[in-house]
Amino acid sequence: MGNRFICMTKKENGRNGIGSRSKRMERSKRRSLLEEELLHRQALSMAIQQHQLSQRFESSVSRRIGSTTSRRRTDLSESSLPNSKQLPEFLESIKTKKFILVHGEGFGAWCWYKTIALLEETGLLPTAIDLTGSGIDLTDTKDVTTLADYSKPLINYLENLPEDEKVILVGHSIGGSCVSYALELFPQKIAKAVFLCATMISDGQRPFDVFAEELGSVELFMKESKFLIYGNGKEKPPTGFMFEKEQMHGLYFNQSPAKDVALAMVSMRPIPLGPIMEKLSLTPEKYGTSHRFYVQTLDDHALSPDVQEKLVRVNPPEGVFKIKGSDHCPFFSKPQSLHKILVEVAQIP
């Protein structure tokens, strides 16, 4: 009887231990979900405020969000992040800790909220920039006529960067053209450039050319597209365009969480037409000396995997990374995978 009692006590203790661990894990999971929910609510609140401001004011405002070798193809399973004990040593091995995040067409600095949080947790220094006429920069789309206009907040940031500092640029979608433009102007200030399912165009090419398979030829698009905006009147050339919500959902967010899609729907701005129709001049002496990396998204409906593969084949970067199951917005659909790639790029000598 006594032996049986002892055995039962041990089992009960075992169960209690397992139960205790299970409860701790559940509490930790709930805390993590609550933190993510709070972060998302803050981003959504900011986006709604931006949307309301854009309806009320026409003045220009610019703001940044966030803290101030051989070609390779990498599978994400090979990427790993340091634990907290390894963090100081890990950061010492990284020469350039500043990331400048450049959004794509219609988006704003708000779209990087998950990436900013993850990079900061790793000890890196992300800054997201609103391009002209995007996010809370309230410049009217019709006044953004050139790539220089569109890229001005990024160029201003790089101009004011101390001489002894370098940054890693990350450009999403058409934001990749702004990154290419910056590489041509400030190759000495940019340690690396990451093109995230982006328009990594060649010399003499227009950003629009990359999307020609999805949108048709320039002539056809300008003549027949129902998404065009005529900011200077119907009798004059179109100044921008914006997809309807249904089209945006299918093109950009086919794998993104519903909450992030809701955030995007109240935050997206019209896309200025002039910058994406401009041919870019890129030289071997400047742009050609840059360290470029490309991130392919393999379930992308806006810029197909085949088009992305063609981009890296025609204009080869130093490294190519691939994210499985990601739509055109990996900062929403696969934030952890994107984060691992950015950390890996930062560690490349």
C-alpha positions in Angstrom: 0.0 0.0 0.0 2.8 2.3 0.9 4.7 1.6 -2.3 1.6 2.3 -4.3 1.1 5.6 -2.5 4.6 6.6 -3.3 4.2 5.7 -7.0 1.0 7.6 -7.2 2.6 10.7 -5.6 5.5 10.6 -8.1 3.0 10.4 -11.0 1.0 13.2 -9.6 4.2 15.3 -9.2 5.1 14.5 -12.8 1.7 15.6 -14.0 1.9 18.8 -12.0 5.3 19.5 -13.5 4.1 19.0 -17.0 1.0 21.0 -16.3 3.1 23.8 -14.8 5.3 23.9 -17.9 2.3 23.8 -20.2 0.7 26.7 -18.3 3.9 28.7 -18.6 4.0 28.0 -22.3 0.4 29.0 -22.7 1.0 32.3 -20.8 4.0 33.0 -22.9 2.1 32.4 -26.1 -0.8 34.5 -24.9 1.6 37.3 -24.0 3.3 37.1 -27.4 -0.1 37.2 -29.2 -1.1 40.2 -27.0 2.1 42.1 -27.9 1.5 41.4 -31.6 -2.1 42.5 -31.3 -1.0 45.7 -29.6 1.6 46.4 -32.2 -0.9 45.9 -35.0 -3.5 48.1 -33.3 -0.9 50.9 -33.0 0.0 50.5 -36.7 -3.7 50.5 -37.6 -4.4 53.5 -35.5 -1.5 55.4 -37.1 -2.8 54.3 -40.6 -6.3 55.5 -39.9 -4.9 58.8 -38.6 -2.9 59.2 -41.8 -5.9 58.4 -43.9 -8.0 61.1 -42.1 -5.2 63.6 -42.4 -4.9 62.9 -46.1 -8.6 63.8 -46.5 -8.2 67.1 -44.6 -4.9 68.6 -45.6 -2.9 69.2 -48.8 0.4 70.5 -47.2 3.5 68.4 -47.5 4.7 66.5 -44.4 7.5 64.0 -44.3 8.3 61.6 -41.4 10.4 58.6 -40.7 9.3 55.7 -38.6 11.7 53.5 -36.6 14.9 53.9 -34.6 17.2 56.3 -35.6 32.0 37.9 -53.4 30.4 35.0 -55.3 26.8 35.0 -56.2 24.8 32.9 -53.8 21.3 31.4 -53.6 20.1 30.8 -50.1 17.4 28.5 -48.7 15.8 30.0 -45.6 16.3 26.8 -43.7 20.0 27.6 -43.6 19.4 31.0 -41.9 19.5 31.2 -38.1 19.3 34.0 -35.6 21.5 34.3 -32.5 20.0 33.8 -29.1 20.1 36.6 -26.4 23.4 35.3 -25.0 25.1 35.5 -28.4 23.6 38.9 -29.3 26.5 41.2 -28.3 29.1 39.1 -30.1 26.7 38.8 -33.1 26.3 42.6 -33.3 30.0 43.2 -33.1 30.5 41.1 -36.2 28.1 43.4 -38.2 29.7 46.5 -39.6 26.6 48.2 -40.9 23.6 48.1 -38.5 21.4 50.8 -40.1 18.6 49.6 -42.4 16.7 52.1 -44.5 13.4 50.6 -45.5 11.9 51.9 -48.8 8.3 51.0 -49.5 6.7 50.2 -52.8 4.0 51.8 -54.9 1.0 52.9 -52.9 2.5 51.8 -49.6 4.2 53.9 -46.9 6.5 53.6 -44.0 3.6 52.0 -42.1 3.9 48.7 -44.0 7.3 47.9 -42.3 5.9 47.8 -38.8 6.7 44.1 -38.3 10.1 44.3 -39.9 11.0 47.3 -37.7 10.0 45.5 -34.5 12.0 42.3 -35.4 15.1 44.2 -36.5 15.1 46.3 -33.3 14.7 43.2 -31.2 17.8 41.8 -32.8 19.8 45.0 -31.9 19.8 46.5 -35.5 18.7 50.0 -36.4 15.8 50.3 -38.9 14.4 53.4 -40.3 11.3 53.4 -42.7 10.9 56.4 -45.0 7.7 57.8 -46.6 8.5 58.6 -50.3 6.9 61.8 -51.6 3.2 61.5 -51.8 3.1 58.3 -49.7 2.3 57.5 -46.1 1.9 60.7 -44.2 3.7 62.8 -46.8 0.6 64.6 -48.1 2.1 65.8 -51.4 -0.5 65.4 -54.2 0.2 62.6 -56.6 -0.1 65.0 -59.6 2.9 67.0 -58.3 5.2 63.9 -58.2 6.3 63.9 -61.8 9.9 62.4 -61.7 11.8 59.7 -59.9 13.9 62.5 -58.3 10.6 64.0 -56.8 9.4 60.6 -55.6 12.8 59.6 -54.1 13.5 63.0 -52.4 13.0 61.9 -48.8 15.4 59.0 -49.3 18.0 61.2 -51.1 17.7 63.9 -48.3 18.4 61.2 -45.7 21.5 60.0 -47.5 22.7 63.5 -48.1 22.6 64.2 -44.4 24.2 60.9 -43.4 27.7 61.5 -41.8 30.6 60.7 -44.1 31.8 57.8 -41.9 28.5 56.1 -41.9 26.9 53.6 -44.3 23.5 52.0 -44.5 21.8 48.9 -46.0 18.9 49.9 -48.3 15.9 47.7 -48.7 13.5 48.5 -51.5 10.2 46.8 -52.0 8.5 46.6 -55.5 8.8 49.9 -57.3 10.7 51.2 -54.3 13.6 49.2 -55.9 13.9 51.9 -58.6 14.4 54.5 -55.8 17.1 52.3 -54.4 18.8 52.0 -57.8 18.6 55.8 -58.2 20.2 56.2 -54.8 23.0 53.7 -55.6 23.8 55.8 -58.7 24.0 59.0 -56.6 25.6 57.8 -53.3 27.4 54.5 -53.9 29.9 55.4 -51.2 27.1 55.7 -48.5 25.4 52.4 -49.3 27.0 49.2 -47.9 24.4 46.9 -49.5 21.1 47.0 -51.3 18.3 44.5 -51.0 15.7 44.3 -53.7 12.6 42.8 -52.2 10.4 41.4 -55.1 11.5 44.7 -56.6 12.1 46.5 -59.9 15.8 45.9 -60.1 16.0 47.6 -63.5 18.9 47.8 -65.9 20.4 51.0 -67.4 17.9 52.7 -69.7 14.9 50.8 -68.4 11.7 52.1 -66.9 10.2 50.7 -63.6 6.9 50.1 -65.5 8.7 47.8 -68.0 9.1 45.2 -65.2 5.4 45.0 -64.7 4.6 45.0 -68.4 3.6 41.3 -68.4 0.9 42.0 -65.8 -0.2 45.5 -66.9 0.4 45.4 -70.6 2.5 47.8 -72.7 2.8 51.4 -71.8 0.7 52.5 -74.7 -2.1 50.0 -73.9 -2.0 50.9 -70.2 -2.2 54.6 -70.8 -5.0 54.2 -73.3 -7.3 51.6 -71.7 -6.5 51.2 -68.0 -9.6 52.0 -65.8 -7.3 52.6 -62.8 -5.8 55.9 -64.1 -6.1 59.2 -62.2 -6.4 62.5 -64.1 -5.1 65.0 -61.5 -4.9 67.9 -63.9 -8.2 67.2 -65.7 -9.5 64.6 -68.1 -8.3 66.5 -71.1 -4.6 66.2 -69.9 -2.4 63.2 -69.5 -3.0 61.0 -66.4 -0.9 61.7 -63.3 -1.3 58.5 -61.3 -3.3 55.3 -60.8 -4.7 53.2 -58.1 -6.2 49.7 -58.2 -9.6 49.0 -56.7 -9.6 47.1 -53.4 -10.6 43.8 -55.1 -7.6 44.0 -57.5 -5.2 45.1 -54.8 -6.2 42.1 -52.7 -5.6 39.6 -55.5 -2.3 41.2 -56.7 -0.6 42.1 -53.4 -2.2 40.2 -50.5 -3.1 36.7 -51.6 -1.2 35.2 -48.6 -1.3 38.1 -46.1 -3.2 38.0 -42.8 -6.7 39.7 -42.9 -5.6 42.2 -40.3 -2.7 43.4 -42.4 -5.0 43.6 -45.5 -7.4 45.8 -43.5 -4.5 48.0 -42.5 -3.4 48.3 -46.1 -6.9 49.1 -47.4 -7.1 52.3 -45.2 -3.5 53.2 -45.8 -2.7 52.8 -49.5 -2.2 56.0 -51.5 -2.5 56.7 -55.3 0.7 55.8 -57.3 2.3 58.7 -59.1 2.7 57.8 -62.8 5.7 60.0 -63.8 8.3 58.2 -61.7 7.5 54.7 -63.0 7.5 55.9 -66.6 11.0 57.4 -66.4 14.0 55.7 -67.9 16.9 55.4 -65.4 20.5 56.1 -66.3 22.8 53.7 -64.3 26.6 53.6 -64.8 29.1 50.8 -64.2 31.3 53.2 -62.2 28.6 54.0 -59.6 25.6 51.7 -59.7 27.8 48.9 -61.1 30.1 48.9 -58.0 27.2 48.3 -55.5 26.6 45.1 -53.5 23.1 44.0 -54.5 21.0 41.2 -53.2 17.6 40.0 -54.5 14.7 38.4 -52.5 12.3 36.5 -54.6 8.7 35.8 -53.5 7.4 32.6 -54.8 3.6 33.0 -54.5 3.6 36.6 -55.9 0.7 37.7 -58.1 1.9 41.2 -58.7 5.4 40.4 -59.9 5.5 36.7 -60.9 8.4 34.4 -59.9 9.2 34.1 -63.6 9.6 37.8 -64.0 11.7 38.0 -60.8 13.9 35.2 -62.1 14.4 37.1 -65.4 15.4 40.2 -63.5 18.2 38.4 -61.6 19.3 36.7 -64.8 19.6 39.9 -66.8 21.0 42.0 -64.0 22.8 39.6 -61.7 23.1 40.5 -58.0 25.6 39.0 -55.6 23.0 36.9 -53.9 19.5 35.6 -54.4 17.2 34.5 -51.6 13.8 32.9 -52.0 10.7 33.0 -49.7 8.2 30.2 -50.2 4.6 30.9 -49.7 5.0 34.6 -49.8 2.8 37.0 -51.8 4.1 40.4 -53.0 4.2 41.7 -49.4 6.5 39.4 -47.4 6.7 42.0 -44.6 3.0 40.9 -43.9 2.8 37.3 -45.1 6.3 36.0 -44.1 7.8 38.6 -41.7 10.1 36.1 -39.9 11.5 34.7 -43.1 12.2 38.2 -44.4 13.8 39.1 -41.1 16.2 36.1 -41.3 17.2 37.1 -44.8 17.9 40.7 -43.8 20.0 39.6 -40.8 21.9 37.2 -43.0 22.6 40.0 -45.5 23.9 42.2 -42.7 26.4 39.5 -41.7 27.8 39.1 -45.2 31.3 40.8 -45.3 
